[in-house]
Amino acid sequence: MKRRILTFVSCVIATAAIAQQKADILVSYDVRAKNWATDTVASSHMSLLANSQEAKYFNDLSLWSDSLSSTPEGKKQLQQIIMAACMTQTPGGGVTIDLRKGPVKNIHTYVFSNLADNQLKYYGKFGEDQCYYEEPLDEMNWEICDSTATILGYECVAAHTDYHGRRWTAWFTPEIPVSFGPWKFHGLPGLILKAEADPGFEYIATGIEKTDRAMTPMYSPDTYQKVKRKKALSDHEYFLNNREAIIRAKHNNVKFEYNYTDRPKYNPAVYAIEPDYADKSGK
């Protein structure tokens, strides 16, 4: 499997400029980070489509949901699917709805990276607002070191970077000459299969396969407002610390799965993947 993927990628790189909208590889990642609401380590599954020049990082369920929601017919179909999965008839003849049972989107992260434009575009949900921001790809500077590891059968080399408030260690494989990885990671001479930072942030590849899937652009981009990265993160922290009051002011009779009022204030040093927004020193 490993040799087939490497051969395929090497052949496609020579013709990558012909069809940059097609991916060469599809990589699956497990993502772990500490959840502020529960104060436990939460896991999620993400995917990366990439070729030699661009990459798209996303959650498969979210992509499926957003593709359906991009048209009126699809949105109606999605609602029917969710209701069929989430509705339960009670013995008394009533109906209960538990959205946790259905294919409901709860991961809002999309990252599009393009070497030709030297640009990264991040789409997400901050508080209750859908926003996006842009940043140059030259912000992530790596120091390659002599540590190695084997991941999914590939020999990987370690590298370090200081990025937006955290010290990251990543492992990349030169055997797959694609300079991208999970989340925003990029800029190393090979595919990034693992990245980690204290306290408890981790991305680990669980599968790699060749593909010719199209790297479709963002669905419904007009529903996202352009923002500055640090402001978006700061606004999101404010929302988390005042979540119940903000939501109750907009919606009546809301029931919360967790008691957010009993949680300590959100601490970006512990929970934020990019805590630099909270640095008031001007650095």
C-alpha positions in Angstrom: 0.0 0.0 0.0 2.8 2.4 1.0 4.7 1.8 -2.3 1.6 2.2 -4.4 0.8 5.6 -2.8 4.3 6.8 -3.1 4.5 5.8 -6.8 1.2 7.4 -7.5 2.1 10.7 -5.8 5.4 10.9 -7.6 3.8 10.5 -11.0 1.0 13.0 -10.4 3.3 15.7 -9.1 4.8 16.1 -12.6 1.3 16.9 -14.0 -0.1 18.7 -10.9 -0.2 22.1 -12.7 -2.6 20.7 -15.2 -5.4 20.0 -12.8 -4.9 21.7 -9.4 -8.5 21.1 -8.4 -7.9 17.4 -8.1 -6.4 15.9 -5.0 -3.6 13.2 -5.1 -4.1 11.9 -1.6 -6.7 11.6 1.1 -5.5 11.4 4.6 -7.6 10.7 7.7 -6.6 12.1 11.1 -7.7 11.6 14.7 -7.7 14.9 16.6 -7.5 15.3 20.4 -7.9 18.4 22.5 -9.2 19.3 25.9 -12.8 20.4 25.8 -13.6 23.4 28.0 -17.3 22.5 28.5 -16.5 19.1 30.0 -12.9 19.6 31.0 -12.1 16.2 29.3 -10.1 15.3 26.3 -12.4 15.2 23.2 -11.7 13.3 20.0 -12.8 14.1 16.5 -12.1 12.8 13.0 -10.9 15.0 10.1 -9.7 14.6 6.6 -7.1 16.2 4.3 -7.3 16.3 0.5 -4.0 17.5 -1.0 -1.7 17.7 -4.0 1.6 19.4 -4.5 0.1 22.9 -4.5 -3.0 23.0 -2.4 -4.9 21.3 0.4 -8.4 21.2 1.9 -8.9 20.1 5.6 -12.4 19.3 6.7 -14.8 17.0 8.6 -16.6 14.5 6.3 -20.0 14.8 8.0 -19.8 18.6 7.9 -18.8 18.5 4.2 -21.8 16.2 3.4 -24.1 18.4 5.5 -22.9 21.7 3.9 -23.1 20.2 0.4 -26.8 19.3 0.9 -27.6 22.6 2.6 -26.2 24.6 -0.3 -29.4 24.1 -2.3 -33.1 24.5 -1.2 -33.8 20.9 -2.2 -30.8 19.5 -0.4 -31.6 21.5 2.7 -35.1 20.0 2.8 -33.7 16.6 2.3 -31.1 17.0 5.1 -33.9 18.2 7.5 -35.9 15.1 6.7 -32.9 12.8 7.3 -32.1 14.4 10.6 -35.7 14.3 11.8 -36.1 10.7 10.8 -33.0 9.8 12.8 -33.7 12.0 15.9 -37.4 11.7 16.4 -38.8 9.1 18.8 -42.4 8.3 19.4 -43.2 8.1 23.1 -45.7 5.6 24.6 -48.1 8.4 25.3 -48.3 9.4 21.7 -45.9 12.3 21.9 -42.6 12.9 20.1 -39.1 13.6 21.5 -36.2 14.9 19.4 -32.6 14.2 20.4 -30.3 15.8 17.9 -27.4 13.7 19.2 -28.8 10.7 17.4 -28.7 12.2 14.0 -26.1 13.2 11.4 -25.9 16.8 12.8 -23.0 19.0 11.9 -21.0 20.0 15.0 -17.5 20.6 13.5 -17.3 23.9 11.6 -13.6 23.9 10.7 -12.4 24.2 7.1 -8.9 25.1 6.1 -7.9 25.8 2.5 -4.2 26.2 1.7 -2.8 27.3 -1.6 1.0 27.6 -2.3 0.5 29.6 -5.6 -1.4 32.3 -3.7 0.8 32.0 -0.6 -2.5 32.0 1.4 -4.4 30.1 3.9 -8.1 30.6 4.3 -9.8 29.4 7.5 -13.6 29.0 7.8 -15.3 28.4 11.2 -17.9 29.2 13.7 -17.0 31.7 16.4 -19.7 32.0 19.0 -22.9 31.9 17.0 -21.3 33.6 13.9 -19.9 31.9 10.8 -16.7 33.7 9.8 -13.6 33.3 7.8 -10.1 34.9 7.8 -7.0 34.7 5.7 -3.3 34.6 6.6 -0.1 34.2 4.6 1.5 30.7 4.4 5.0 32.0 5.5 4.0 32.4 9.1 5.0 28.8 10.0 8.8 28.5 10.2 10.2 25.0 11.0 13.4 23.7 12.6 14.0 20.2 11.5 15.7 18.0 14.1 17.2 14.5 14.1 14.4 12.6 15.9 12.5 10.0 13.8 9.4 7.9 14.2 7.5 5.4 12.1 3.9 6.2 11.4 1.6 4.1 9.2 4.7 2.4 7.9 6.4 5.6 6.8 9.7 6.8 8.3 9.1 10.3 9.6 11.4 13.1 10.7 10.6 15.5 13.5 10.4 19.3 13.3 9.5 22.2 15.7 7.7 25.4 15.1 6.4 28.3 17.3 3.0 29.2 15.9 0.4 31.6 17.3 1.3 30.9 20.9 2.2 27.2 21.0 5.3 25.2 20.5 4.5 22.4 18.0 6.4 19.2 17.2 5.4 17.6 13.9 6.5 14.4 12.1 6.6 14.4 8.3 7.6 11.8 5.8 9.8 12.8 2.8 8.4 9.7 1.1 5.3 11.6 0.2 6.4 14.9 -1.2 3.3 16.9 -0.3 4.1 19.9 2.0 0.8 19.9 3.9 -0.7 18.3 7.0 -3.7 18.5 9.3 -5.3 21.8 10.3 -3.0 24.7 9.2 0.2 22.8 9.1 2.4 23.2 6.0 5.8 24.1 4.9 7.8 20.9 5.5 9.4 18.7 2.7 6.8 15.9 3.1 3.4 15.1 4.3 2.8 15.7 8.0 1.4 12.6 9.7 1.5 13.8 13.3 1.6 17.0 15.3 1.4 17.7 19.0 1.6 20.5 21.5 1.1 20.9 25.2 -1.3 20.6 26.9 -2.9 17.7 25.1 -3.2 18.9 21.5 -2.6 16.1 19.0 -3.2 15.2 15.4 -2.3 11.7 14.2 -2.8 10.2 10.8 -4.9 7.0 10.7 -5.0 6.3 7.0 -3.6 7.4 3.6 -5.0 6.6 0.2 -4.6 7.8 -3.3 -7.6 9.7 -4.8 -8.6 11.9 -7.6 -11.4 13.6 -5.7 -12.1 17.2 -6.5 -11.1 19.8 -3.9 -14.4 21.6 -4.1 -14.5 25.2 -2.9 -16.4 26.3 0.2 -20.1 25.8 0.1 -22.3 28.9 0.7 -19.3 31.2 1.2 -21.6 34.2 1.2 -22.9 33.1 4.6 -19.5 33.7 6.2 -18.3 37.1 7.3 -14.7 38.1 6.9 -12.9 38.9 10.2 -9.5 39.3 11.7 -8.2 36.1 13.3 -7.4 37.5 16.8 -10.7 39.3 17.0 -12.6 36.2 16.0 -10.8 34.2 18.7 -11.4 36.9 21.3 -15.1 37.1 20.5 -15.3 33.3 20.7 -13.8 33.4 24.2 -16.4 36.0 25.3 -19.2 33.8 23.9 -18.0 30.8 25.8 -17.8 32.7 29.1 -21.3 34.2 28.6 -22.8 31.4 26.6 -26.0 30.7 28.6 -26.9 34.4 29.0 -26.3 35.1 25.3 -28.3 32.1 24.1 -31.2 32.5 26.5 -31.5 36.2 25.5 -32.2 35.0 21.9 -34.0 31.8 22.5 -36.6 30.8 25.1 -36.8 27.5 27.0 -33.3 26.4 25.9 -31.9 23.3 27.7 -28.2 22.9 28.0 -26.4 19.6 28.0 -23.8 21.0 30.4 -24.0 23.5 33.2 -21.7 26.1 31.7 -22.3 28.5 34.6 -20.4 26.2 37.0 -17.3 26.1 34.7 -14.3 28.3 35.5 -13.6 31.1 33.1 -12.3 29.9 29.7 -8.5 29.8 30.0 -6.9 30.2 26.5 -3.5 28.9 27.8 -5.2 25.5 28.4 -8.0 25.3 25.8 -7.2 27.6 22.8 -5.2 26.1 20.0 -4.0 29.6 19.2 -3.7 31.4 22.6 -1.7 34.3 21.2 -4.9 36.4 20.7 -5.0 36.7 24.5 -1.5 38.1 24.8 -1.9 41.7 25.9 1.8 42.5 25.7 1.6 43.4 22.0 3.8 40.5 20.9 
